[in-house]
Amino acid sequence: MAVANTTKTSWKLQEIVAHSSNVSSLALGKTSGRLLATGGEDCRVNIWAVNKPNCVMSLTGHNNPVECIQFSSSEEQVVAGSQSGSLRVWDLEAAKILRTLMGHKSNICSLDFHPFGEYLASGSMDTNIKLWDVRRKGCVFRYKGHTQAVRCLAFSPDGKWLASASEDSTIKLWDLTAGKMITEFTAHTGAVNIVQFHPNEYLLASGSSDRTIKLWDLEKFKMIGSTEGQTGPVRCICFSLDGACLYSGSQDTLRVYGWEPDRCFDVVPVGWGRVADLAICNNQLIGVSYNLTNVSSYVVDLNRVKKSGSVIQGVIQDDKPLAEPTVKGTTIRRNYERPLTTCASQRVKQNSESDRRSPEGERRSPSSEDERDEKESSAEIRNAEDYKEIFQPKNAISRTPPKMSEPFPAPLEDESFLVKPNPALDMMTPMIDRLGQLKNPPIASSTPVIRVEPTVVTAAARPLPVVAPAARPPPVAPPAARPPPGISPNQARPEPAIIFSSRNEPIGLNVGDFLPPARNNKPVSLSDDDALSQIRKGHDTMCVMLTSRHKNLDTVRAVWSSGDVKTSLDSAVSINDLSIVVDILNIINLKPSLWKLDLCTAVLPQIEVLLQSKYESYMQTGCTSLKLILKRFWPLISDTLTAPPSVGVDITREERHQKCKTCYKQLKNLSNVVKNKAGQVGRHGSAFRELQLLMAPLDG
């Protein structure tokens, strides 16, 4: 009986349709853990109460997709940055637009509010960081130094420093008072996606696409720890409220780390996919992720998560307890000194008056264009009851202690419960009545899922995710290109233009094909055996495909073991299986030291194919490889081709010149492909526009 009543450690809380088009960004309110902001390609910012199905408020004003969102520490303001480089700040309590800030030349990639003063920092794909005075409506300082997009910004708890993380693999620490860089950390080998200050100590954590988390001592400015074992890029990290451990959200997993010494206390499986943000409240960790138009929220019970212990090779030994990390940390590292007041007058280095009125549009005084933008912006209250409950009490004098939010109740291990669906789904499920014809459909898992497809299809008839860990399509002709066995071509659904790497259903399968035909509008019952028979069709074909892929990978691995990367890639290309090429590129993209000029000549033709693929994961891999080549080899190619001819015979130089000439021709071809795709809307267009900026010297 005791086992049957055990509650879950992690569970799905809710899934909602958040926007009318794809979701492009989201953020949790870190103070309460109960507010969620989502940004979409529909140019809107929607505010939600976590675990409630209805949108509380919808904010308009942006004319381009929203790329980045952040709440203020009080959660009374929210800022959103768009693809055009503009920022808009809304006052949620007053339900109105507060400021429109212009100045960046490209996508906004990162935002953070100052913890005390009325300041806001923004980072962009244009490599600049700007510090804004929200009250005076102007940029007061600009920080330069990064060479690629600034992916994350974080103010220190005392409000004196600003940390910035970039795709150039560096972390920079800025002194706001002096207006200059204090130090730079360069140990990461991939793009740095996230940085966070320790809540008390002079300590900084960073997560990178090189699959590591590193910790930095901010007194000695040196690295004190580096984690291993991440299965993918690190995109979310979060210190515990007492600073005793660090939580890391990665693909379908939560990891708990300690430092000095480095150790992993616990690994918790969570089905959140590519998690986008984390927050802690009531000893529960809230994680949110998005896919297409949907946003999912998950809960992890931190009471059930191990946060201390001895770790040997990643395994926690319960018989060898260790002291809590904070005990050691407090004795060796200084704590932040927080001001006693709101510190609205905290000093920061500011540009001169003439700099603030530069042609870039960093104005202090409002212009007619800004006033028009703010008139066109609005905050539409969608749910008055929730709005009053969340925001209005701040206006009234409270005679009693404020009401604290309750923890989300954990379901039992064997319980399958449903979350209240979003009413917006009712308009999107024309087949729901037909799905009701299924007799005793099997349950995929005990987590609540709101889907237009029935569980029987997504759980049992799902061949694709088995093929590759990165959810890529199978190496041989994908099911979308031909109907599964037993399904006629005219029954198969039309193939989408882009097949996303994260999706809610297998490509090429139609729900209706697994349902019996109706006779005289009366449903025909389908036995369990018949249902399983339908689902198992095509299993042998899939096994053949997987066996073929395994054989091809073994072939390439045998060549790889010799240490010749170029020959390994040539072997993968000769197999004529693009998924094998993608596997090789995903490995060498993480190790820039493996790249040589002759490797570029072999990779560039493959990149051209990948960029024009219908698979999102292929395009992402191609973009990453092309960015790496441009960053590391374009200066060499340009200098070699523009250098005057040498005197005498220099065979090495001639060979290098020929390779550079070949690369240049291939890059020119790729430049046309990138230009054609840069006009796309959403994250694909954003990636291609960034490549277009990097390839601008080719047109010179």
Protein Blocks (a to p, Z undefined) as FASTA:
>chain_A
ZZmmpccfbdcfbdcdfbfbdcfbdcddfklopaccdddfkopacdddehiabdfbdceh
iabdcfbdcddfkopaccdddfkopacdddfklopafbdcdhifbdcfbdcddfkbccdd
dddfkopacdddfklopafbdcehiabdcfbdcddfkopaccdddfkopacdddfklopa
fbdcfkbcbdcfbdcddfkbccdddddfkopacdddfklopafbdcehiabdcfbdcddf
kopaccdddehiacdddehiaddfbdcddfeljafbdcdeehiacddddehjbccddddd
fklpcfbdcdeehiacfklccddfklmmmmmcccddddfblolmpccddddfklmmgcno
pafbdcfklmmmmmmpccddfblmlmmmmmmmmmpccfbdcddddddddddfkbccdddd
dfklmmmmmmlmmmmmpghiacfblcdcddfbdfklmmmmmmklmmpmnlpacfbdcfkl
pccehiafklpccddfbdcfbdcbdehiafklmpccdeehiacdddfklmmmmmmgoklm
mmmmmmmmmmmmmmmmmmmmnopaklmmmmmmmnopaklmmmmmmmmmmmmmlpcfklmm
mmmmmmmmmmmpcbfklmmmmmmmmmmmmmmmmmmmmmmmmpccdehjdfklmmmmmmmm
mmmmmmmmmmmmmmmmmmpgcjklmmmmmmmmmmmmmmZZ
